[in-house]
Amino acid sequence: CSSDLFLARGDSEAALRTLDRALPRVRDRYPLHHARARLLAAAHNAGGMRREAGLMLEAAGADLQRLIESHGLRGELEAALGNLRGSLAHYEMAETLAVPDHPFALQMAQIASRIGDRELLQARCTVLLEQDPSSEPALRLCDPVGARRMGLAHPADGGP
């Protein structure tokens, strides 16, 4: 909670110090490593973020949901740092653990679009449109012509 207050004030260094002080006193280190990974990624400290993400995976243990969440977070943070291929690898790992669900299909489609991987984009779009054929983000990404017909502008056209 204190860490969140420091973040709200824009003091990420104090937030990180608060989390550092809490680490030795908690039984479940997973949420602290999660928070530290986010903070370090926001500070563009890729090495620190990756170290914390590794510690978060260790803290997840055999908890499948936490493992999926850990890889998903790592995918999100790698993308934010510009490492799209690394991001994709972590999203793929999360999806492998989440079979038959596809919790990161949209993120993977967005990355596939950005790196120009048409095969992956098509595969993820198939999943997305099967899950929810009326999903605005999926339609804009996967069927821009259909989205325009429905009044949803494509992001490249200055739409939402």
C-alpha positions in Angstrom: 0.0 0.0 0.0 2.8 2.4 0.9 4.5 1.6 -2.4 1.3 2.5 -4.3 1.1 5.8 -2.5 4.7 6.7 -3.5 3.9 5.7 -7.1 0.8 8.0 -7.0 3.1 10.8 -6.0 5.5 9.9 -8.8 8.3 8.7 -6.5 9.2 5.3 -8.0 12.5 5.2 -6.1 10.7 5.4 -2.7 8.2 2.8 -4.0 11.0 0.4 -4.9 12.7 1.0 -1.5 9.4 0.2 0.2 9.1 -3.0 -1.6 12.7 -3.9 -0.8 12.1 -3.4 2.9 9.0 -5.6 2.7 10.6 -8.6 0.9 12.3 -10.2 4.0 9.1 -9.8 6.1 6.5 -11.5 3.8 5.7 -15.2 3.4 4.4 -14.8 -0.2 7.0 -12.9 -2.2 5.2 -13.3 -5.5 3.1 -10.0 -5.4 6.2 -8.1 -4.4 8.3 -9.4 -7.2 5.4 -8.7 -9.5 5.2 -5.1 -8.4 9.0 -4.7 -8.5 9.1 -6.0 -12.1 6.5 -3.5 -13.1 8.4 -0.6 -11.4 11.7 -1.6 -13.0 10.1 -1.9 -16.5 8.6 1.5 -16.0 12.0 2.9 -15.2 13.4 1.2 -18.4 15.6 -1.1 -16.3 15.3 -4.2 -18.5 17.9 -6.2 -16.6 16.3 -5.5 -13.2 12.8 -6.3 -14.6 14.0 -9.6 -16.0 15.7 -10.5 -12.7 12.5 -9.7 -10.8 10.4 -11.6 -13.4 12.6 -14.6 -12.8 12.1 -14.3 -9.1 8.4 -14.0 -9.6 8.4 -17.3 -11.6 10.3 -18.9 -8.7 7.9 -17.6 -6.2 5.0 -18.9 -8.3 6.1 -22.4 -7.7 3.7 -25.0 -9.1 0.7 -22.6 -9.0 -0.4 -22.8 -12.6 -2.4 -19.6 -12.6 0.5 -17.7 -11.2 2.8 -19.2 -13.8 0.5 -18.1 -16.6 0.2 -14.7 -15.1 4.0 -14.4 -14.7 4.7 -15.2 -18.3 1.8 -12.9 -19.4 3.3 -10.0 -17.3 6.8 -10.7 -18.7 5.3 -10.6 -22.2 3.6 -7.3 -21.4 6.7 -5.8 -20.0 9.0 -7.0 -22.7 6.6 -5.4 -25.3 6.7 -2.2 -23.3 10.5 -2.2 -23.5 10.4 -2.8 -27.2 11.5 -6.5 -27.2 8.6 -7.8 -29.3 10.1 -11.2 -30.1 10.9 -11.7 -26.4 7.4 -10.6 -25.5 5.9 -13.1 -28.0 7.9 -15.9 -26.5 6.5 -15.2 -23.1 3.0 -14.9 -24.3 3.4 -18.2 -26.2 4.6 -19.9 -23.0 1.6 -18.5 -21.0 -0.8 -19.7 -23.7 0.9 -23.2 -23.7 0.3 -23.4 -20.0 -3.3 -22.1 -20.4 -4.4 -24.6 -23.0 -7.2 -24.7 -24.2 -7.7 -21.1 -23.2 -6.1 -18.3 -25.2 -5.8 -15.5 -22.6 -3.2 -13.5 -24.6 -4.6 -14.0 -28.2 -5.2 -10.2 -28.6 -1.7 -9.2 -27.4 -0.1 -11.9 -29.6 -2.1 -10.7 -32.7 -1.1 -7.1 -32.0 2.6 -8.1 -31.8 2.3 -10.3 -34.9 0.9 -7.3 -36.7 3.7 -5.1 -35.6 6.4 -7.5 -36.6 4.7 -8.5 -39.8 4.2 -12.1 -39.0 1.1 -12.8 -41.2 0.8 -16.5 -40.3 0.7 -15.8 -36.6 -1.6 -12.9 -37.1 -4.0 -15.0 -39.0 -3.9 -17.8 -36.4 -4.5 -15.4 -33.5 -7.3 -13.6 -35.4 -9.0 -17.0 -36.0 -9.0 -17.6 -32.2 -10.1 -14.1 -31.4 -13.0 -14.0 -33.8 -14.1 -17.5 -32.7 -14.0 -16.4 -29.0 -16.0 -13.2 -29.7 -17.0 -12.3 -33.2 -18.2 -8.8 -32.1 -15.0 -7.8 -30.2 -14.1 -4.3 -31.4 -10.3 -4.6 -30.8 -10.3 -8.0 -32.7 -12.4 -6.7 -35.5 -10.2 -3.6 -36.0 -7.1 -5.7 -36.0 -8.3 -8.8 -37.9 -11.1 -7.4 -40.2 -10.5 -3.7 -40.8 -12.9 -3.7 -43.7 -15.7 -5.2 -41.6 -14.9 -2.9 -38.8 -15.2 0.1 -41.0 -18.6 -1.1 -42.2 -19.6 -1.3 -38.6 -18.4 2.2 -38.0 -15.3 1.2 -36.1 -12.3 3.0 -37.5 -9.0 1.1 -37.8 -6.3 2.5 -35.4 -4.2 3.5 -38.5 -7.2 5.6 -39.6 -7.2 7.6 -36.4 -9.9 5.4 -34.8 -10.2 4.3 -31.2 
